[in-house]
Amino acid sequence: MTTGQTPRVPQEWFRKLEGLGEWEGKGKVVAVGVGHSPTARRWDGAPETSIGALAIDSLRRAAEDAGVPLDQVDGLVMDPTTTTGAFWPEDRPIPEDFLAAFKPGLNRMDGINSLSTEWILNNFPELSNVQFTMYASTCMSQAICVAAEAVSRGLTKNCLVLKAWDNLEGRYGQGGAAAQDTVSGRDIASLWGAVGPYYPAYWFNQYLHKYGGSHDQMAPFVVNSKANGLLFPEGFWAQNRPEPLTVEDYLSARWIIQPVNLYDCDIPIMSSAAYLFTTPERAKDMKQKPVYIMSHTQANTKHRGVEQTLEECEESATRIAHILYEGAGITASDLSFENMYDGYTLFHHLMLEGLKYRGVQRGEGLDFYQTDISISGPNPVSPSGGNAGSGRTRFWMHTDCIQQIQGRAGARQIANAAEVGVSGGPHPRGGDFMTWGASVN
């Protein structure tokens, strides 16, 4: 088992610039196993439903899905942050039954409101041969890129990739630093009040002013995403509230901040997901078809004001696509489907336009939503259902890419041959993105 402090990913691992050519790791790393824990709206306080327990459950499922014995796993990449926005009050004691059920990690909140590699390895002793650990940041998208680099560089052979989200009681985004009377050391764009859907509302209003159209044109996309999410058995809505969304429901929903309505927002939940990454050679002896990670990129666009403008978003989305395509040695016409992030639905079309998915150009995204974007049609958009369709986790799109190419997406399987997909997030102004392929070519 590894000892010592888990390092953060080196910044030089991220591909941020155009002109880098094909990714050096192309053909060296594949995803094989997928594991999901059950979902819940919030933590009920029981040890067995804590985020630590859900994380261990998803790791075990991913290894089992790949057919890899746990003692053959030698790598673990994860994001140590787990909160969706609610925080455990400093004066609240840790439940005694939780303390009795688990060994401690690095801090008192390990396993409840955060996760460390130490906590995972202390409480999952079957992972007895982990020699490589590394932390990613923010979400599963970055963890995937980090794990792909680690495997391709020969630092780990069978690597588990983990992202878990807890959702404690309390209003979303009004705990921790945001609940204090003063804020120290934070960017003005992060001040309480300038959070949540204000930025997609700003971008969308700019988009309508520049290109025309209306908010009503979003309805086909959001309804389609919810329908796809109900076909995702691991998702929150499929497990807990299997209720279809109609166009009328969407158009009559209350405004959160105009033009963002209730169904343009995702719902914070409790859940964990894990993947098993390995080399193509080792994957030959595993249970599932290997899916190649063909390239990856990171967007961290600097903007001139408090918030990025529409034009800066468009430039970033285009640059993301260029680096992904260049790194994988493909073009937009090679995409079988797309699963870009949609945590607020009103910027998904910006990613489609950046990708030039099915030839869509800037200003054409809303009109494209009026075509057949279903999984049974020629232009499948977000077959995972994304966050809108399955709850706020930022990992449904990655799971769907893997399962689509493996041919085991079940009722979500697209009618087209699923050979190349793209996913990532959280949005054009910043995030991590990757391409997936059925073969290295």
C-alpha positions in Angstrom: 0.0 0.0 0.0 1.2 3.5 -0.8 2.5 5.7 2.0 3.0 9.4 2.3 0.9 12.4 1.2 -1.0 12.1 -2.0 0.2 14.7 -4.5 -1.9 17.0 -6.7 -1.6 16.5 -10.4 1.3 18.4 -12.1 0.0 21.2 -14.2 2.2 20.2 -17.1 0.0 17.1 -17.6 -2.8 19.3 -18.9 -3.1 19.9 -22.7 -4.2 23.6 -23.0 -2.7 24.8 -26.3 -3.5 24.2 -29.9 -0.6 22.9 -32.1 0.5 20.1 -29.7 -0.3 17.4 -32.3 -1.6 14.0 -31.4 -1.7 13.1 -27.7 1.4 11.1 -26.7 -0.9 8.8 -24.7 -3.2 7.9 -27.5 -3.5 4.1 -27.8 -1.9 3.5 -24.4 -4.9 3.7 -22.0 -8.5 2.4 -22.0 -11.6 2.4 -19.8 -13.0 -1.0 -19.0 -15.1 -1.1 -15.8 -17.9 1.2 -14.6 -19.3 1.4 -11.0 -22.1 3.5 -9.6 -23.4 3.7 -6.1 -27.1 4.2 -5.4 -28.3 7.8 -5.4 -30.2 9.9 -2.9 -31.4 13.5 -2.6 -29.6 14.0 0.7 -27.6 12.0 3.3 -30.0 10.4 5.9 -27.3 10.2 8.5 -26.7 6.5 8.4 -23.1 5.2 8.1 -23.9 2.9 5.3 -25.3 5.8 3.1 -22.4 8.2 3.9 -20.4 9.5 1.0 -17.5 7.3 2.2 -19.6 4.2 2.0 -21.0 5.2 -1.4 -17.5 5.8 -2.7 -16.3 2.3 -1.6 -19.4 0.8 -3.1 -18.7 2.4 -6.5 -15.0 1.4 -6.5 -15.9 -2.2 -5.7 -18.4 -2.2 -8.5 -16.0 -0.8 -11.1 -13.4 -3.4 -10.4 -16.0 -6.2 -10.5 -17.4 -4.8 -13.7 -13.9 -5.0 -15.3 -13.2 -8.4 -13.8 -10.1 -7.2 -12.0 -9.4 -8.6 -8.5 -9.0 -5.8 -6.0 -5.5 -6.8 -5.0 -4.5 -6.2 -8.7 -5.5 -2.6 -8.5 -2.3 -0.5 -8.1 -3.6 3.1 -8.7 -6.2 5.4 -7.3 -7.0 8.9 -8.7 -9.8 10.9 -7.1 -11.0 14.4 -6.2 -11.0 14.9 -2.4 -13.8 17.4 -2.4 -17.3 16.0 -2.3 -19.6 18.8 -1.3 -22.4 19.9 -3.7 -22.6 23.2 -1.8 -23.8 22.3 1.8 -21.3 22.1 4.6 -21.2 20.3 8.0 -21.5 23.0 10.8 -18.2 23.2 12.8 -20.0 22.9 16.1 -22.0 19.8 15.1 -20.5 16.5 16.4 -19.8 13.6 14.1 -22.4 10.8 14.6 -21.1 8.1 17.0 -22.3 5.3 14.7 -20.3 6.7 11.9 -17.2 6.9 14.1 -17.7 3.3 15.1 -18.2 2.1 11.6 -15.1 3.6 9.9 -11.4 4.3 10.6 -10.4 8.0 10.5 -8.7 9.7 7.6 -7.0 13.0 7.4 -9.7 15.2 9.0 -12.9 14.9 11.0 -15.0 15.3 7.9 -13.4 12.5 5.9 -16.1 10.1 4.7 -18.9 12.7 5.4 -18.1 15.9 3.6 -14.7 15.1 2.0 -12.6 12.1 1.0 -8.9 11.4 1.2 -7.0 8.5 -0.3 -6.0 7.7 3.2 -9.6 7.3 4.3 -10.4 5.1 1.3 -7.4 2.8 1.8 -8.0 2.7 5.6 -11.6 1.6 5.1 -11.2 -0.5 1.9 -8.4 -3.0 2.9 -9.0 -5.2 -0.1 -7.2 -2.4 -2.1 -4.0 -3.8 -0.6 -1.5 -3.1 -3.4 -2.2 0.5 -4.4 1.2 2.1 -5.0 0.1 5.2 -7.0 -2.3 7.9 -5.8 -3.0 11.4 -7.1 -5.6 14.1 -6.5 -7.5 15.8 -9.3 -9.8 18.8 -8.7 -13.4 19.8 -9.1 -15.0 16.8 -10.9 -14.7 13.5 -12.7 -13.7 15.2 -15.9 -10.3 16.2 -14.5 -9.9 12.8 -12.6 -10.3 11.0 -16.0 -7.6 13.2 -17.6 -5.2 12.6 -14.7 -5.8 8.9 -14.6 -5.4 8.7 -18.4 -2.0 10.5 -18.2 -0.9 8.3 -15.2 -1.7 5.0 -17.1 -0.2 6.2 -20.4 3.0 7.3 -18.5 3.4 3.9 -16.9 2.8 5.1 -13.4 -0.1 2.7 -12.7 -1.3 -0.4 -14.5 -4.9 -0.9 -13.2 -6.1 2.4 -11.9 -9.4 3.2 -10.2 -10.8 6.7 -10.9 -13.3 8.1 -8.3 -15.6 11.0 -7.9 -18.2 11.2 -5.1 -20.7 13.9 -4.2 -22.4 14.4 -0.9 -25.5 16.5 -0.3 -26.1 17.5 3.3 -29.1 19.3 4.7 -29.4 23.1 4.2 -29.8 25.4 1.2 -27.5 24.9 -1.7 -24.4 27.1 -1.8 -25.1 28.9 1.5 -22.7 27.1 3.8 -19.0 27.3 4.4 -17.3 30.6 3.3 -20.5 31.8 1.6 -22.3 31.8 5.0 -19.8 34.1 6.7 -20.2 37.9 7.2 -16.9 38.6 5.5 -15.1 36.9 2.6 -11.4 36.7 2.5 -9.1 35.7 -0.3 -11.8 35.1 -2.9 -12.3 36.5 -6.4 -15.1 39.0 -6.7 -16.8 36.6 -9.1 -17.2 34.1 -6.3 -18.9 36.4 -3.8 -22.2 35.1 -2.5 -25.0 36.4 -4.7 -23.0 36.0 -7.9 -23.3 32.3 -8.0 -25.4 29.6 -9.6 -27.3 30.4 -12.8 -26.4 34.0 -13.2 -23.6 33.4 -15.7 -25.6 31.1 -18.1 -28.4 33.6 -17.9 -26.0 36.4 -18.9 -24.5 34.3 -21.8 -28.0 33.2 -23.0 -29.3 36.8 -23.1 -26.2 37.8 -25.0 -26.8 34.9 -27.4 -30.4 35.8 -28.1 -29.4 39.5 -28.6 -26.7 38.5 -31.1 -28.4 35.7 -33.0 -32.1 35.9 -32.3 -34.3 33.1 -31.1 -36.2 32.5 -27.8 -36.0 30.5 -24.6 -38.8 28.3 -25.8 -36.4 26.8 -28.3 -34.6 25.1 -25.4 -37.6 22.8 -24.7 -36.7 20.0 -27.1 -33.3 19.7 -25.6 -34.4 19.7 -21.9 -37.3 17.3 -22.5 -35.0 15.0 -24.5 -32.4 15.1 -21.7 -34.9 14.2 -19.1 -36.2 11.3 -21.2 -32.7 10.0 -21.7 -32.1 10.3 -18.0 -35.1 8.1 -17.2 -33.4 5.4 -19.3 -30.3 5.6 -17.0 -30.9 3.0 -14.3 -28.1 4.4 -12.1 -29.5 8.0 -12.3 -31.3 9.9 -9.6 -34.6 10.5 -11.5 -34.8 6.9 -12.7 -34.3 5.6 -9.2 -36.3 8.1 -7.2 -38.7 10.2 -9.3 -39.4 8.4 -12.6 -41.6 11.2 -13.9 -41.4 12.4 -17.5 -41.1 16.1 -18.4 -43.3 17.5 -21.0 -42.8 20.6 -23.2 -45.7 22.2 -21.4 -44.0 21.5 -18.0 -40.8 23.2 -19.2 -42.5 26.2 -20.8 -44.6 26.9 -17.7 -41.8 26.3 -15.1 -41.0 29.2 -12.7 -38.1 31.4 -13.3 -35.0 31.1 -11.1 -33.3 34.0 -12.8 -34.7 34.9 -16.1 -34.1 33.4 -18.7 -33.1 30.4 -16.5 -36.1 28.4 -15.3 -36.4 25.5 -12.8 -35.7 22.8 -15.4 -32.6 24.6 -16.7 -31.0 23.8 -13.4 -29.7 20.5 -12.2 -30.5 19.0 -8.7 -27.8 18.3 -6.1 -27.7 14.7 -5.0 -25.7 12.1 -3.1 -23.9 9.7 -5.4 -20.5 8.2 -6.4 -19.0 6.8 -9.6 -15.8 5.0 -10.4 -14.0 3.6 -13.5 -11.3 1.1 -14.0 -8.5 2.3 -16.4 -5.8 0.1 -17.7 -3.6 -0.6 -20.8 -5.0 -2.1 -24.0 -2.8 -5.2 -23.5 -4.2 -5.9 -20.0 -7.7 -5.2 -21.1 -7.7 -8.2 -23.4 -8.2 -10.4 -20.4 -10.9 -8.3 -18.8 -14.7 -8.7 -18.8 -15.7 -5.7 -20.8 -14.8 -4.2 -24.2 -12.0 -1.6 -23.8 -12.8 2.0 -24.7 -9.8 4.2 -25.7 -9.2 7.6 -24.3 -8.0 9.3 -27.5 -7.2 12.8 -26.3 -8.0 15.3 -23.6 -7.7 19.0 -23.0 -8.3 21.6 -20.3 -9.9 25.0 -20.7 -9.0 27.8 -18.3 -9.9 30.9 -20.3 -9.0 34.2 -18.7 -11.6 36.9 -19.1 -11.5 40.6 -19.0 -14.3 41.3 -16.5 -16.1 39.7 -13.6 -17.6 37.2 -16.0 -16.7 35.7 -19.3 -18.5 37.2 -22.3 -20.4 35.2 -24.9 -17.6 35.8 -27.4 -15.0 34.5 -24.9 -17.2 31.4 -24.3 -17.5 30.8 -28.1 -13.7 31.1 -28.6 -13.1 28.8 -25.7 -15.5 26.2 -27.0 -13.9 26.3 -30.4 -10.4 25.9 -28.9 -11.5 22.9 -26.8 -12.8 21.2 -30.0 -9.6 22.0 -31.9 -7.3 20.5 -29.2 -9.5 17.4 -28.8 -9.7 16.7 -32.5 -6.0 17.4 -33.1 -5.0 15.2 -30.1 -7.2 12.3 -31.3 -6.4 12.7 -35.0 -10.1 13.1 -35.9 -12.5 15.7 -37.2 -16.0 16.7 -36.3 -17.5 14.4 -38.9 -16.0 11.4 -36.9 -18.3 12.0 -33.9 -21.0 9.4 -33.4 -22.5 11.3 -30.5 -21.7 14.0 -27.9 -22.1 14.2 -24.2 -20.8 17.6 -23.2 -21.8 19.0 -19.8 -25.2 20.6 -19.3 -25.4 21.4 -15.5 -27.1 24.6 -16.6 -28.8 23.7 -19.9 -28.5 27.1 -21.4 -24.8 26.7 -22.4 -24.9 23.2 -24.0 -25.5 24.6 -27.5 -22.3 26.7 -27.1 -20.4 23.4 -26.8 -22.2 21.9 -29.8 -21.3 24.9 -31.9 -17.7 24.8 -30.8 -17.5 21.2 -31.7 -19.3 21.8 -35.0 -21.3 18.7 -34.1 -23.3 17.7 -37.2 -22.0 20.8 -38.9 -23.7 23.2 -36.4 -22.2 26.7 -36.7 -22.2 29.6 -34.2 -25.8 30.9 -33.8 -27.4 27.7 -35.1 -27.6 25.7 -31.9 -31.2 26.5 -30.9 -32.4 25.7 -34.4 -30.5 22.4 -34.2 -32.5 21.5 -31.1 -35.6 21.6 -33.3 -34.3 18.6 -35.4 -34.3 15.0 -34.3 -31.8 14.9 -31.5 -33.1 11.8 -29.9 -31.1 8.6 -29.4 -33.1 6.9 -32.2 -32.4 9.7 -34.6 -29.4 10.8 -36.8 -28.2 13.6 -34.4 -28.1 12.1 -30.9 -27.5 14.9 -28.3 -26.6 14.1 -24.7 -27.7 10.5 -24.8 -26.7 10.3 -21.1 -29.3 12.8 -20.2 -26.5 14.7 -18.4 -27.0 16.5 -15.1 -30.4 17.7 -16.3 -31.6 14.1 -16.8 -29.9 12.3 -13.9 -28.8 14.7 -11.2 -25.8 16.9 -10.4 -22.7 14.7 -10.5 -20.9 15.7 -13.7 -20.1 12.0 -14.5 -23.2 10.6 -16.3 -21.8 11.8 -19.6 -18.6 9.9 -19.1 -20.3 6.7 -18.1 -22.6 7.0 -21.1 -19.6 7.4 -23.5 -18.0 4.3 -22.2 -21.2 2.3 -22.2 -22.3 3.5 -25.7 -19.0 2.4 -27.2 -19.1 -0.9 -25.3 -22.6 -1.4 -26.7 -24.2 -1.8 -23.3 -26.0 1.5 -22.8 -29.3 -0.5 -22.7 -32.4 1.5 -23.6 -30.1 4.5 -24.1 -28.1 2.9 -26.9 -28.1 5.2 -29.9 -29.3 3.9 -33.2 -26.1 5.0 -35.0 -22.9 2.9 -34.6 -21.3 4.3 -31.4 -17.6 4.6 -32.4 -16.4 8.0 -31.3 -17.8 10.2 -28.5 -16.9 13.3 -26.7 -17.6 14.5 -23.1 -16.4 16.9 -20.4 -17.2 19.9 -18.4 -18.2 21.8 -16.5 -18.5 24.6 -19.0 -16.8 26.6 -21.8 -15.1 29.0 -19.4 -13.2 26.2 -17.7 -13.1 22.5 -17.4 -11.6 19.2 -18.7 -12.7 17.4 -21.8 -11.9 14.1 -23.6 -12.6 12.0 -26.7 -13.4 8.3 -26.5 -13.1 5.7 -29.2 -13.8 2.1 -30.1 -10.3 1.8 -31.5 -7.1 3.7 -31.4 -7.8 4.7 -35.1 
